[in-house]
Amino acid sequence: MLAVVISAMAVGVAAGQTDRVGRSLSVCVIWAAVAAFGVAIAQPMGAYTSLNVVAAAATFLFSTVIGSALALVTQRIRRHRSTLV
């Protein structure tokens, strides 16, 4: 889960460098879908098979929230810095 959080933070900051909010958020949602797919595939197939869907959904939601929040904060900081200069 730590890898998911760190990667969502990195993608959020990188997506915040774009000029448009819609593009930033779509990058975050696409990344969250890729992360959820990776978690769904990487889960062990055994006694916890029924939890694969829950873990993938949690990864998608968690990555979307963290990435989008950091993208929006990054864009706001960039706008604030550009008005100071």
FIKOLZA-1660 file (N, C-alpha, C; in steps of 0.1 Angstrom, whole numbers, plus 5000, padded with zeros to 4 digits):
% residues 85
   i   px   py   pz ch aa at
   1 5008 4988 5000  A  M  N
   1 5000 5000 5000  A  M CA
   1 5009 5013 5000  A  M  C
   2 5020 5012 5006  A  L  N
   2 5029 5023 5006  A  L CA
   2 5034 5027 4992  A  L  C
   3 5036 5017 4984  A  A  N
   3 5040 5019 4970  A  A CA
   3 5028 5026 4962  A  A  C
   4 5016 5022 4965  A  V  N
   4 5004 5029 4959  A  V CA
   4 5003 5043 4963  A  V  C
   5 5005 5046 4976  A  V  N
   5 5005 5060 4980  A  V CA
   5 5016 5069 4974  A  V  C
   6 5028 5063 4974  A  I  N
   6 5039 5071 4969  A  I CA
   6 5037 5074 4954  A  I  C
   7 5033 5063 4947  A  S  N
   7 5031 5065 4933  A  S CA
   7 5019 5075 4930  A  S  C
   8 5009 5074 4938  A  A  N
   8 4998 5084 4936  A  A CA
   8 5002 5098 4938  A  A  C
   9 5011 5100 4949  A  M  N
   9 5016 5113 4951  A  M CA
   9 5025 5118 4940  A  M  C
  10 5033 5110 4935  A  A  N
  10 5042 5114 4924  A  A CA
  10 5034 5117 4911  A  A  C
  11 5024 5109 4908  A  V  N
  11 5015 5112 4897  A  V CA
  11 5007 5124 4899  A  V  C
  12 5003 5127 4911  A  G  N
  12 4995 5139 4914  A  G CA
  12 5003 5151 4912  A  G  C
  13 5016 5151 4917  A  V  N
  13 5024 5163 4915  A  V CA
  13 5028 5165 4900  A  V  C
  14 5031 5154 4893  A  A  N
  14 5034 5155 4879  A  A CA
  14 5022 5160 4871  A  A  C
  15 5010 5155 4874  A  A  N
  15 4998 5159 4867  A  A CA
  15 4995 5174 4870  A  A  C
  16 4999 5178 4882  A  G  N
  16 4996 5192 4885  A  G CA
  16 5004 5202 4877  A  G  C
  17 5014 5197 4870  A  Q  N
  17 5023 5206 4862  A  Q CA
  17 5016 5210 4849  A  Q  C
  18 5005 5203 4845  A  T  N
  18 4998 5206 4833  A  T CA
  18 4990 5219 4835  A  T  C
  19 4986 5225 4823  A  D  N
  19 4979 5238 4824  A  D CA
  19 4964 5237 4827  A  D  C
  20 4958 5226 4824  A  R  N
  20 4944 5225 4826  A  R CA
  20 4940 5215 4837  A  R  C
  21 4930 5219 4844  A  V  N
  21 4925 5210 4855  A  V CA
  21 4920 5197 4851  A  V  C
  22 4912 5197 4840  A  G  N
  22 4906 5185 4835  A  G CA
  22 4916 5175 4830  A  G  C
  23 4927 5180 4824  A  R  N
  23 4938 5171 4820  A  R CA
  23 4945 5165 4832  A  R  C
  24 4947 5173 4842  A  S  N
  24 4953 5168 4855  A  S CA
  24 4945 5157 4861  A  S  C
  25 4932 5160 4862  A  L  N
  25 4924 5150 4869  A  L CA
  25 4922 5137 4861  A  L  C
  26 4922 5138 4847  A  S  N
  26 4921 5126 4839  A  S CA
  26 4934 5118 4840  A  S  C
  27 4945 5124 4841  A  V  N
  27 4958 5117 4843  A  V CA
  27 4957 5109 4856  A  V  C
  28 4952 5116 4867  A  C  N
  28 4951 5109 4880  A  C CA
  28 4941 5097 4879  A  C  C
  29 4930 5099 4872  A  V  N
  29 4920 5088 4872  A  V CA
  29 4926 5076 4863  A  V  C
  30 4933 5079 4852  A  I  N
  30 4939 5069 4844  A  I CA
  30 4949 5061 4853  A  I  C
  31 4958 5069 4860  A  W  N
  31 4968 5062 4868  A  W CA
  31 4961 5053 4879  A  W  C
  32 4950 5058 4885  A  A  N
  32 4943 5050 4895  A  A CA
  32 4938 5037 4889  A  A  C
  33 4933 5038 4877  A  A  N
  33 4928 5026 4870  A  A CA
  33 4939 5016 4868  A  A  C
  34 4951 5021 4864  A  V  N
  34 4962 5012 4861  A  V CA
  34 4967 5006 4874  A  V  C
  35 4967 5014 4885  A  A  N
  35 4971 5009 4898  A  A CA
  35 4961 4998 4903  A  A  C
  36 4949 5001 4901  A  A  N
  36 4938 4991 4906  A  A CA
  36 4940 4978 4898  A  A  C
  37 4942 4979 4885  A  F  N
  37 4944 4967 4877  A  F CA
  37 4956 4959 4882  A  F  C
  38 4967 4966 4885  A  G  N
  38 4979 4960 4890  A  G CA
  38 4977 4953 4903  A  G  C
  39 4969 4959 4912  A  V  N
  39 4966 4953 4925  A  V CA
  39 4957 4941 4923  A  V  C
  40 4948 4941 4914  A  A  N
  40 4939 4930 4911  A  A CA
  40 4946 4918 4906  A  A  C
  41 4956 4921 4898  A  I  N
  41 4964 4910 4892  A  I CA
  41 4974 4904 4902  A  I  C
  42 4980 4913 4910  A  A  N
  42 4990 4909 4920  A  A CA
  42 4985 4902 4932  A  A  C
  43 4973 4903 4935  A  Q  N
  43 4967 4896 4947  A  Q CA
  43 4968 4881 4946  A  Q  C
  44 4971 4875 4957  A  P  N
  44 4972 4860 4956  A  P CA
  44 4959 4853 4954  A  P  C
  45 4960 4842 4947  A  M  N
  45 4948 4835 4943  A  M CA
  45 4947 4823 4953  A  M  C
  46 4939 4825 4963  A  G  N
  46 4938 4814 4973  A  G CA
  46 4926 4817 4982  A  G  C
  47 4929 4818 4995  A  A  N
  47 4918 4820 5005  A  A CA
  47 4912 4834 5004  A  A  C
  48 4920 4843 4999  A  Y  N
  48 4916 4857 4998  A  Y CA
  48 4912 4862 4984  A  Y  C
  49 4908 4853 4976  A  T  N
  49 4904 4856 4962  A  T CA
  49 4892 4865 4962  A  T  C
  50 4883 4864 4972  A  S  N
  50 4871 4873 4972  A  S CA
  50 4874 4887 4975  A  S  C
  51 4886 4889 4981  A  L  N
  51 4890 4903 4985  A  L CA
  51 4897 4910 4974  A  L  C
  52 4900 4904 4962  A  N  N
  52 4907 4910 4951  A  N CA
  52 4899 4922 4946  A  N  C
  53 4886 4921 4945  A  V  N
  53 4878 4932 4940  A  V CA
  53 4878 4943 4950  A  V  C
  54 4877 4940 4962  A  V  N
  54 4876 4951 4973  A  V CA
  54 4890 4958 4973  A  V  C
  55 4901 4951 4972  A  A  N
  55 4914 4957 4973  A  A CA
  55 4916 4966 4960  A  A  C
  56 4912 4961 4949  A  A  N
  56 4913 4969 4936  A  A CA
  56 4905 4981 4937  A  A  C
  57 4892 4980 4942  A  A  N
  57 4884 4992 4943  A  A CA
  57 4889 5002 4953  A  A  C
  58 4894 4997 4964  A  A  N
  58 4901 5006 4974  A  A CA
  58 4913 5013 4968  A  A  C
  59 4921 5006 4961  A  T  N
  59 4933 5012 4954  A  T CA
  59 4928 5023 4945  A  T  C
  60 4918 5020 4937  A  F  N
  60 4913 5030 4927  A  F CA
  60 4909 5043 4934  A  F  C
  61 4900 5041 4944  A  L  N
  61 4895 5053 4951  A  L CA
  61 4906 5060 4958  A  L  C
  62 4914 5053 4965  A  F  N
  62 4925 5059 4973  A  F CA
  62 4935 5067 4964  A  F  C
  63 4939 5061 4953  A  S  N
  63 4948 5067 4943  A  S CA
  63 4941 5079 4937  A  S  C
  64 4929 5078 4933  A  T  N
  64 4922 5090 4927  A  T CA
  64 4921 5102 4937  A  T  C
  65 4918 5099 4949  A  V  N
  65 4917 5110 4959  A  V CA
  65 4930 5117 4961  A  V  C
  66 4941 5109 4964  A  I  N
  66 4954 5114 4967  A  I CA
  66 4960 5121 4955  A  I  C
  67 4959 5115 4943  A  G  N
  67 4965 5121 4931  A  G CA
  67 4958 5134 4927  A  G  C
  68 4944 5134 4928  A  S  N
  68 4937 5146 4924  A  S CA
  68 4939 5157 4934  A  S  C
  69 4940 5154 4947  A  A  N
  69 4943 5165 4957  A  A CA
  69 4956 5171 4955  A  A  C
  70 4966 5163 4952  A  L  N
  70 4980 5168 4950  A  L CA
  70 4981 5176 4937  A  L  C
  71 4973 5171 4927  A  A  N
  71 4973 5178 4914  A  A CA
  71 4967 5192 4915  A  A  C
  72 4956 5193 4923  A  L  N
  72 4950 5206 4925  A  L CA
  72 4958 5215 4933  A  L  C
  73 4964 5210 4944  A  V  N
  73 4973 5218 4952  A  V CA
  73 4985 5223 4944  A  V  C
  74 4991 5214 4936  A  T  N
  74 5002 5218 4928  A  T CA
  74 4999 5229 4918  A  T  C
  75 4987 5228 4912  A  Q  N
  75 4983 5238 4903  A  Q CA
  75 4980 5252 4910  A  Q  C
  76 4975 5251 4922  A  R  N
  76 4972 5263 4929  A  R CA
  76 4985 5270 4933  A  R  C
  77 4995 5262 4937  A  I  N
  77 5008 5268 4941  A  I CA
  77 5014 5274 4929  A  I  C
  78 5014 5267 4917  A  R  N
  78 5020 5273 4905  A  R CA
  78 5013 5286 4902  A  R  C
  79 5000 5287 4903  A  R  N
  79 4992 5299 4900  A  R CA
  79 4996 5310 4909  A  R  C
  80 4997 5307 4922  A  H  N
  80 5001 5317 4932  A  H CA
  80 5015 5322 4930  A  H  C
  81 5024 5313 4927  A  R  N
  81 5038 5318 4924  A  R CA
  81 5039 5326 4911  A  R  C
  82 5031 5324 4901  A  S  N
  82 5031 5331 4889  A  S CA
  82 5025 5346 4891  A  S  C
  83 5016 5347 4901  A  T  N
  83 5011 5360 4903  A  T CA
  83 5020 5369 4912  A  T  C
  84 5029 5362 4919  A  L  N
  84 5039 5370 4928  A  L CA
  84 5050 5376 4919  A  L  C
  85 5053 5370 4908  A  V  N
  85 5064 5375 4900  A  V CA
  85 5060 5386 4891  A  V  C
% end
